[in-house]
Amino acid sequence: MNKSVYQYPVRQYFGKGCAECAIKEEMKCAGQRVLLAYGGSSLKRTGLYDKIRTWLEECDKQVTDFGGIMPNPTYAKVQEGTRLVREHKIDFILAVGGGSVIDCCKIVSAQSRMDEDVWNAWYVHHRLPTEFIPMGAVVTASVPGYSIRTPVR
């Protein structure tokens, strides 16, 4: 077996009101342009979308929407997110939702920094991505309150 090191630095916020606190704190170190990724209409119906958008704008961020991420996102959806990241020169991805939204954004984060297709890199050349767009996640699935996960500075 080859020698390797695994490191998973993550900061998590839990409890009532933590989404606002986390976003405002983490955005201090994020770039100017944020991709706001989410699934269906429930985020807007509950009012959380408007709150998050307001918090990002209070942090002087330019926000690009990436909505409609479905359960088990398709390859085409990942490529749509990658196109948005590249076109808008996104500095930070904020995924808001459950596992499908977060997983889609992880691949978008990697694909956006790769010259080759992420599918071919893994399944044909057996290479993993080594660079990523920084991202965080506001988890809205089965948790009391929200949390955001971003790399530790």
MDAnalysis code that builds the backbone (N, CA, C; Angstrom):
import MDAnalysis as mda
import numpy as np

u = mda.Universe.empty(459, n_residues=153, atom_resindex=np.repeat(np.arange(153), 3), trajectory=True)
u.add_TopologyAttr("name", ["N", "CA", "C"] * 153)
u.add_TopologyAttr("resid", np.arange(1, 154))
u.add_TopologyAttr("resname", ["MET", "ASN", "LYS", "SER", "VAL", "TYR", "GLN", "TYR", "PRO", "VAL", "ARG", "GLN", "TYR", "PHE", "GLY", "LYS", "GLY", "CYS", "ALA", "GLU", "CYS", "ALA", "ILE", "LYS", "GLU", "GLU", "MET", "LYS", "CYS", "ALA", "GLY", "GLN", "ARG", "VAL", "LEU", "LEU", "ALA", "TYR", "GLY", "GLY", "SER", "SER", "LEU", "LYS", "ARG", "THR", "GLY", "LEU", "TYR", "ASP", "LYS", "ILE", "ARG", "THR", "TRP", "LEU", "GLU", "GLU", "CYS", "ASP", "LYS", "GLN", "VAL", "THR", "ASP", "PHE", "GLY", "GLY", "ILE", "MET", "PRO", "ASN", "PRO", "THR", "TYR", "ALA", "LYS", "VAL", "GLN", "GLU", "GLY", "THR", "ARG", "LEU", "VAL", "ARG", "GLU", "HIS", "LYS", "ILE", "ASP", "PHE", "ILE", "LEU", "ALA", "VAL", "GLY", "GLY", "GLY", "SER", "VAL", "ILE", "ASP", "CYS", "CYS", "LYS", "ILE", "VAL", "SER", "ALA", "GLN", "SER", "ARG", "MET", "ASP", "GLU", "ASP", "VAL", "TRP", "ASN", "ALA", "TRP", "TYR", "VAL", "HIS", "HIS", "ARG", "LEU", "PRO", "THR", "GLU", "PHE", "ILE", "PRO", "MET", "GLY", "ALA", "VAL", "VAL", "THR", "ALA", "SER", "VAL", "PRO", "GLY", "TYR", "SER", "ILE", "ARG", "THR", "PRO", "VAL", "ARG"])
u.atoms.positions = np.array([
    [0.832, -1.180, 0.000],
    [0.000, 0.000, 0.000],
    [0.876, 1.244, 0.000],
    [0.490, 2.230, -0.791],
    [1.225, 3.484, -0.839],
    [0.992, 4.286, 0.433],
    [1.992, 5.032, 0.804],
    [1.885, 5.911, 1.962],
    [0.913, 7.043, 1.645],
    [0.050, 7.393, 2.588],
    [-0.910, 8.468, 2.353],
    [-1.302, 9.137, 3.660],
    [-1.883, 10.309, 3.522],
    [-2.373, 11.064, 4.670],
    [-3.800, 11.474, 4.351],
    [-4.684, 11.308, 5.298],
    [-6.073, 11.720, 5.140],
    [-6.375, 12.793, 6.163],
    [-6.867, 13.926, 5.698],
    [-7.201, 15.024, 6.596],
    [-8.578, 15.541, 6.207],
    [-9.434, 15.762, 7.172],
    [-10.791, 16.221, 6.913],
    [-11.136, 17.372, 7.846],
    [-10.545, 18.537, 7.581],
    [-10.833, 19.675, 8.465],
    [-12.187, 20.302, 8.139],
    [-13.076, 20.287, 9.090],
    [-14.422, 20.818, 8.902],
    [-14.835, 21.578, 10.156],
    [-15.514, 22.692, 9.959],
    [-16.080, 23.429, 11.076],
    [-17.594, 23.281, 10.967],
    [-18.253, 22.929, 12.057],
    [-19.701, 22.737, 12.046],
    [-20.348, 23.637, 13.085],
    [-21.487, 24.187, 12.701],
    [-22.277, 25.028, 13.590],
    [-23.601, 24.317, 13.827],
    [-24.047, 24.244, 15.083],
    [-25.297, 23.581, 15.411],
    [-26.147, 24.478, 16.304],
    [-27.455, 24.311, 16.226],
    [-28.361, 24.976, 17.147],
    [-29.161, 26.083, 16.504],
    [-30.095, 26.587, 17.265],
    [-30.997, 27.624, 16.797],
    [-30.208, 28.872, 16.394],
    [-30.509, 29.378, 15.209],
    [-29.860, 30.587, 14.725],
    [-28.478, 30.392, 14.150],
    [-28.022, 29.149, 14.080],
    [-26.636, 28.933, 13.651],
    [-26.427, 29.177, 12.163],
    [-27.463, 29.040, 11.341],
    [-27.274, 29.243, 9.896],
    [-26.829, 30.679, 9.619],
    [-27.518, 31.637, 10.192],
    [-27.145, 33.037, 9.987],
    [-25.745, 33.311, 10.515],
    [-25.480, 32.857, 11.711],
    [-24.158, 33.055, 12.317],
    [-23.063, 32.419, 11.461],
    [-23.292, 31.185, 11.036],
    [-22.289, 30.454, 10.252],
    [-22.027, 31.140, 8.922],
    [-23.090, 31.496, 8.225],
    [-22.921, 32.137, 6.918],
    [-22.163, 33.448, 7.063],
    [-22.554, 34.270, 8.006],
    [-21.901, 35.568, 8.170],
    [-20.438, 35.422, 8.597],
    [-20.165, 34.445, 9.413],
    [-18.783, 34.208, 9.844],
    [-17.933, 33.647, 8.707],
    [-18.433, 32.636, 8.040],
    [-17.656, 31.974, 6.986],
    [-17.483, 32.836, 5.747],
    [-18.425, 33.717, 5.481],
    [-18.326, 34.571, 4.298],
    [-17.226, 35.610, 4.417],
    [-16.721, 35.822, 5.629],
    [-15.607, 36.751, 5.814],
    [-14.372, 36.281, 5.048],
    [-14.238, 34.967, 4.886],
    [-13.063, 34.408, 4.223],
    [-13.359, 33.881, 2.821],
    [-14.613, 33.987, 2.397],
    [-14.995, 33.511, 1.066],
    [-14.766, 34.613, 0.045],
    [-14.662, 34.219, -1.205],
    [-14.522, 35.190, -2.275],
    [-15.799, 35.987, -2.474],
    [-15.802, 36.836, -3.476],
    [-16.912, 37.756, -3.733],
    [-18.134, 37.079, -4.349],
    [-17.932, 36.042, -5.170],
    [-19.018, 35.441, -5.946],
    [-19.397, 34.071, -5.380],
    [-20.677, 33.933, -5.013],
    [-21.180, 32.722, -4.354],
    [-22.235, 32.051, -5.225],
    [-22.109, 30.745, -5.396],
    [-23.141, 29.935, -6.044],
    [-24.052, 29.408, -4.948],
    [-25.331, 29.791, -4.984],
    [-26.313, 29.327, -4.009],
    [-27.063, 28.159, -4.634],
    [-26.802, 26.963, -4.146],
    [-27.356, 25.732, -4.721],
    [-28.431, 25.157, -3.812],
    [-29.510, 24.690, -4.421],
    [-30.621, 24.144, -3.646],
    [-31.453, 23.226, -4.530],
    [-32.392, 22.540, -3.900],
    [-33.224, 21.577, -4.607],
    [-34.501, 22.180, -5.144],
    [-35.617, 21.686, -4.646],
    [-36.926, 22.098, -5.149],
    [-37.433, 23.379, -4.534],
    [-38.742, 23.509, -4.536],
    [-39.375, 24.767, -4.127],
    [-39.532, 24.929, -2.618],
    [-39.250, 23.883, -1.838],
    [-39.480, 23.983, -0.392],
    [-38.611, 25.051, 0.250],
    [-37.417, 25.254, -0.249],
    [-36.528, 26.272, 0.309],
    [-37.156, 27.657, 0.182],
    [-37.772, 27.915, -0.939],
    [-38.424, 29.214, -1.140],
    [-39.748, 29.273, -0.384],
    [-40.479, 28.172, -0.376],
    [-41.780, 28.133, 0.298],
    [-41.656, 28.367, 1.797],
    [-40.589, 27.886, 2.404],
    [-40.398, 28.050, 3.850],
    [-39.823, 29.412, 4.230],
    [-39.340, 30.158, 3.244],
    [-38.748, 31.463, 3.521],
    [-37.250, 31.421, 3.772],
    [-36.677, 30.225, 3.836],
    [-35.246, 30.113, 4.111],
    [-34.408, 30.674, 2.965],
    [-34.867, 30.494, 1.747],
    [-34.137, 31.028, 0.600],
    [-33.947, 32.539, 0.748],
    [-35.035, 33.257, 1.035],
    [-34.948, 34.712, 1.172],
    [-34.011, 35.119, 2.298],
    [-34.059, 34.376, 3.408],
    [-33.164, 34.691, 4.532],
    [-31.707, 34.509, 4.128],
    [-31.394, 33.381, 3.512],
    [-30.002, 33.102, 3.141],
    [-29.521, 34.116, 2.107],
    [-30.345, 34.400, 1.151],
    [-29.983, 35.380, 0.120],
    [-29.702, 36.748, 0.766],
    [-30.532, 37.147, 1.724],
    [-30.335, 38.410, 2.442],
    [-29.021, 38.389, 3.211],
    [-28.741, 37.290, 3.921],
    [-27.493, 37.205, 4.683],
    [-26.280, 37.311, 3.765],
    [-26.340, 36.654, 2.621],
    [-25.227, 36.719, 1.670],
    [-25.059, 38.137, 1.130],
    [-26.149, 38.779, 0.825],
    [-26.074, 40.149, 0.319],
    [-25.582, 41.115, 1.401],
    [-25.941, 40.868, 2.666],
    [-25.418, 41.681, 3.767],
    [-23.908, 41.525, 3.894],
    [-23.393, 40.402, 3.417],
    [-21.948, 40.153, 3.419],
    [-21.294, 40.645, 2.120],
    [-22.065, 41.422, 1.335],
    [-21.581, 41.987, 0.067],
    [-21.155, 40.925, -0.945],
    [-21.909, 39.837, -1.021],
    [-21.617, 38.775, -1.978],
    [-22.501, 38.909, -3.206],
    [-21.942, 38.571, -4.360],
    [-22.711, 38.461, -5.595],
    [-23.207, 37.023, -5.662],
    [-24.508, 36.832, -5.744],
    [-25.090, 35.489, -5.644],
    [-25.617, 35.039, -7.000],
    [-25.248, 33.822, -7.369],
    [-25.776, 33.162, -8.561],
    [-26.555, 31.947, -8.100],
    [-27.790, 31.806, -8.555],
    [-28.629, 30.669, -8.172],
    [-28.323, 29.429, -9.003],
    [-28.364, 28.296, -8.336],
    [-28.270, 26.982, -8.984],
    [-29.335, 26.113, -8.314],
    [-30.572, 26.257, -8.776],
    [-31.692, 25.553, -8.162],
    [-32.110, 24.332, -8.967],
    [-33.082, 23.620, -8.406],
    [-33.648, 22.466, -9.099],
    [-32.812, 21.209, -9.028],
    [-31.925, 21.120, -8.051],
    [-31.133, 19.894, -7.911],
    [-32.055, 18.809, -7.371],
    [-32.191, 17.756, -8.136],
    [-33.128, 16.686, -7.816],
    [-32.470, 15.593, -6.988],
    [-33.287, 14.718, -6.366],
    [-32.709, 13.550, -5.703],
    [-31.902, 12.749, -6.728],
    [-30.780, 12.240, -6.325],
    [-29.884, 11.515, -7.236],
    [-29.595, 12.354, -8.476],
    [-28.903, 13.476, -8.305],
    [-28.678, 14.403, -9.414],
    [-28.024, 13.721, -10.613],
    [-28.386, 14.190, -11.770],
    [-27.876, 13.619, -13.006],
    [-26.523, 14.223, -13.367],
    [-25.848, 13.563, -14.282],
    [-24.597, 14.059, -14.833],
    [-24.833, 15.433, -15.467],
    [-25.974, 15.572, -16.154],
    [-26.303, 16.844, -16.805],
    [-26.442, 17.970, -15.772],
    [-27.010, 17.671, -14.606],
    [-27.164, 18.693, -13.567],
    [-25.804, 19.125, -13.036],
    [-24.903, 18.172, -12.858],
    [-23.538, 18.503, -12.422],
    [-22.867, 19.406, -13.455],
    [-23.038, 19.079, -14.727],
    [-22.423, 19.892, -15.775],
    [-23.036, 21.296, -15.831],
    [-24.348, 21.404, -15.529],
    [-24.997, 22.716, -15.455],
    [-24.363, 23.560, -14.351],
    [-24.164, 22.956, -13.183],
    [-23.521, 23.662, -12.076],
    [-22.099, 24.070, -12.415],
    [-21.375, 23.178, -13.069],
    [-19.999, 23.475, -13.479],
    [-19.968, 24.650, -14.452],
    [-20.904, 24.666, -15.391],
    [-20.988, 25.771, -16.352],
    [-21.227, 27.097, -15.627],
    [-22.150, 27.090, -14.647],
    [-22.432, 28.315, -13.882],
    [-21.192, 28.790, -13.127],
    [-20.483, 27.857, -12.499],
    [-19.279, 28.219, -11.742],
    [-18.250, 28.868, -12.659],
    [-18.051, 28.274, -13.813],
    [-17.047, 28.810, -14.735],
    [-17.486, 30.134, -15.342],
    [-18.736, 30.225, -15.779],
    [-19.236, 31.455, -16.409],
    [-19.226, 32.645, -15.458],
    [-19.599, 32.406, -14.211],
    [-19.715, 33.501, -13.235],
    [-18.477, 33.644, -12.352],
    [-17.451, 32.836, -12.643],
    [-16.191, 32.894, -11.883],
    [-16.465, 32.795, -10.381],
    [-17.216, 31.759, -10.016],
    [-17.642, 31.540, -8.636],
    [-16.441, 31.243, -7.746],
    [-16.435, 31.866, -6.559],
    [-15.361, 31.681, -5.578],
    [-15.753, 30.708, -4.468],
    [-17.062, 30.549, -4.244],
    [-17.537, 29.743, -3.113],
    [-18.895, 29.152, -3.483],
    [-19.106, 27.896, -3.136],
    [-20.377, 27.221, -3.372],
    [-21.060, 27.008, -2.029],
    [-22.311, 27.463, -1.915],
    [-23.099, 27.227, -0.707],
    [-24.260, 26.311, -1.077],
    [-24.184, 25.075, -0.624],
    [-25.234, 24.086, -0.866],
    [-26.227, 24.154, 0.284],
    [-27.513, 24.278, -0.038],
    [-28.549, 24.338, 0.993],
    [-29.545, 23.228, 0.710],
    [-29.600, 22.246, 1.595],
    [-30.524, 21.132, 1.388],
    [-30.016, 19.869, 2.040],
    [-30.359, 18.754, 1.423],
    [-29.969, 17.442, 1.929],
    [-28.799, 16.867, 1.150],
    [-28.668, 15.567, 1.269],
    [-27.525, 14.871, 0.684],
    [-27.362, 15.032, -0.809],
    [-28.462, 15.033, -1.554],
    [-28.355, 15.145, -3.011],
    [-27.789, 16.496, -3.432],
    [-28.253, 17.549, -2.796],
    [-27.753, 18.892, -3.116],
    [-26.272, 18.987, -2.744],
    [-25.939, 18.516, -1.567],
    [-24.553, 18.600, -1.098],
    [-23.634, 17.753, -1.966],
    [-24.035, 16.528, -2.282],
    [-23.204, 15.656, -3.116],
    [-23.029, 16.224, -4.518],
    [-24.092, 16.769, -5.092],
    [-23.998, 17.395, -6.411],
    [-22.958, 18.514, -6.375],
    [-23.003, 19.322, -5.340],
    [-22.076, 20.457, -5.235],
    [-20.636, 20.017, -5.028],
    [-20.425, 18.900, -4.355],
    [-19.063, 18.402, -4.190],
    [-18.454, 18.053, -5.546],
    [-19.248, 17.441, -6.414],
    [-18.742, 17.094, -7.745],
    [-18.570, 18.358, -8.590],
    [-19.510, 19.288, -8.502],
    [-19.380, 20.565, -9.209],
    [-18.096, 21.266, -8.766],
    [-17.826, 21.247, -7.469],
    [-16.628, 21.865, -6.915],
    [-15.359, 21.283, -7.542],
    [-15.329, 19.980, -7.697],
    [-14.168, 19.318, -8.291],
    [-14.113, 19.535, -9.797],
    [-15.235, 19.280, -10.487],
    [-15.269, 19.379, -11.951],
    [-14.887, 20.775, -12.425],
    [-15.239, 21.777, -11.654],
    [-14.972, 23.162, -12.048],
    [-13.490, 23.491, -12.110],
    [-12.690, 22.731, -11.420],
    [-11.244, 22.974, -11.394],
    [-10.459, 21.976, -12.248],
    [-11.167, 21.110, -12.948],
    [-10.491, 20.080, -13.753],
    [-10.565, 20.415, -15.238],
    [-9.507, 20.082, -15.965],
    [-9.510, 20.248, -17.417],
    [-10.205, 19.078, -18.102],
    [-10.200, 17.929, -17.461],
    [-10.853, 16.759, -18.050],
    [-12.161, 16.468, -17.330],
    [-12.982, 15.671, -17.942],
    [-14.256, 15.304, -17.355],
    [-14.027, 14.460, -16.100],
    [-14.732, 14.797, -15.021],
    [-14.558, 14.104, -13.743],
    [-14.878, 12.606, -13.879],
    [-15.863, 12.275, -14.700],
    [-16.233, 10.869, -14.914],
    [-15.051, 10.099, -15.519],
    [-14.444, 10.662, -16.569],
    [-13.302, 10.005, -17.210],
    [-12.098, 9.941, -16.273],
    [-11.893, 11.004, -15.533],
    [-10.755, 11.021, -14.602],
    [-10.829, 9.832, -13.651],
    [-12.013, 9.586, -13.116],
    [-12.160, 8.513, -12.138],
    [-12.292, 7.141, -12.778],
    [-13.227, 6.992, -13.686],
    [-13.546, 5.667, -14.215],
    [-12.625, 5.194, -15.327],
    [-11.965, 6.091, -16.032],
    [-11.064, 5.692, -17.106],
    [-9.612, 5.748, -16.638],
    [-9.227, 6.877, -16.030],
    [-7.823, 7.085, -15.652],
    [-7.539, 6.787, -14.182],
    [-8.575, 6.528, -13.407],
    [-8.451, 6.184, -11.983],
    [-7.691, 7.246, -11.187],
    [-8.038, 8.506, -11.492],
    [-7.455, 9.647, -10.789],
    [-8.546, 10.382, -10.035],
    [-8.187, 10.845, -8.864],
    [-9.101, 11.670, -8.074],
    [-8.769, 13.140, -8.290],
    [-9.771, 14.011, -8.179],
    [-9.489, 15.445, -8.275],
    [-8.603, 15.892, -7.117],
    [-7.816, 16.916, -7.359],
    [-6.921, 17.415, -6.313],
    [-7.193, 18.877, -5.959],
    [-8.005, 19.569, -6.757],
    [-8.346, 20.959, -6.475],
    [-9.857, 21.110, -6.466],
    [-10.341, 22.034, -5.636],
    [-11.781, 22.210, -5.480],
    [-12.126, 23.678, -5.276],
    [-13.335, 24.049, -5.665],
    [-13.879, 25.350, -5.299],
    [-14.295, 25.213, -3.830],
    [-13.921, 26.130, -2.949],
    [-14.358, 26.030, -1.554],
    [-15.885, 25.995, -1.471],
    [-16.391, 25.233, -0.511],
    [-17.846, 25.144, -0.365],
    [-18.254, 24.945, 1.075],
    [-19.495, 25.255, 1.338],
    [-20.117, 25.022, 2.625],
    [-21.492, 24.441, 2.384],
    [-22.103, 23.937, 3.436],
    [-23.429, 23.336, 3.308],
    [-24.301, 23.709, 4.494],
    [-25.485, 24.170, 4.194],
    [-26.510, 24.350, 5.208],
    [-27.403, 23.123, 5.080],
    [-27.303, 22.247, 6.054],
    [-28.018, 20.975, 6.008],
    [-29.434, 21.191, 6.542],
    [-30.422, 20.893, 5.702],
    [-31.814, 21.094, 6.096],
    [-32.557, 19.776, 6.259],
    [-31.857, 18.673, 6.145],
    [-32.504, 17.357, 6.198],
    [-32.359, 16.735, 7.581],
    [-33.472, 16.534, 8.251],
    [-33.522, 15.787, 9.512],
    [-32.562, 16.269, 10.580],
    [-32.398, 17.566, 10.705],
    [-31.545, 18.096, 11.773],
    [-32.294, 19.207, 12.491],
    [-32.094, 19.336, 13.793],
    [-32.681, 20.474, 14.497],
    [-31.837, 21.709, 14.220],
    [-32.373, 22.660, 13.495],
    [-31.590, 23.824, 13.107],
    [-30.818, 23.525, 11.844],
    [-29.703, 24.195, 11.668],
    [-28.919, 24.039, 10.453],
    [-27.459, 23.988, 10.821],
    [-26.656, 23.484, 9.904],
    [-25.205, 23.528, 10.105],
    [-24.569, 23.908, 8.783],
    [-23.393, 24.460, 8.857],
    [-22.630, 24.772, 7.655],
    [-21.284, 24.096, 7.798],
    [-20.832, 23.534, 6.739],
    [-19.553, 22.836, 6.755],
    [-18.640, 23.490, 5.744],
    [-17.516, 23.959, 6.201],
    [-16.534, 24.571, 5.310],
    [-15.167, 24.109, 5.762],
    [-14.188, 24.144, 4.859],
    [-12.835, 23.796, 5.290],
    [-12.356, 24.721, 6.392],
    [-11.650, 24.181, 7.337],
    [-11.096, 24.972, 8.436],
    [-9.992, 25.843, 7.884],
    [-9.988, 27.089, 8.280],
    [-8.943, 28.016, 7.823],
    [-7.688, 27.775, 8.614],
])
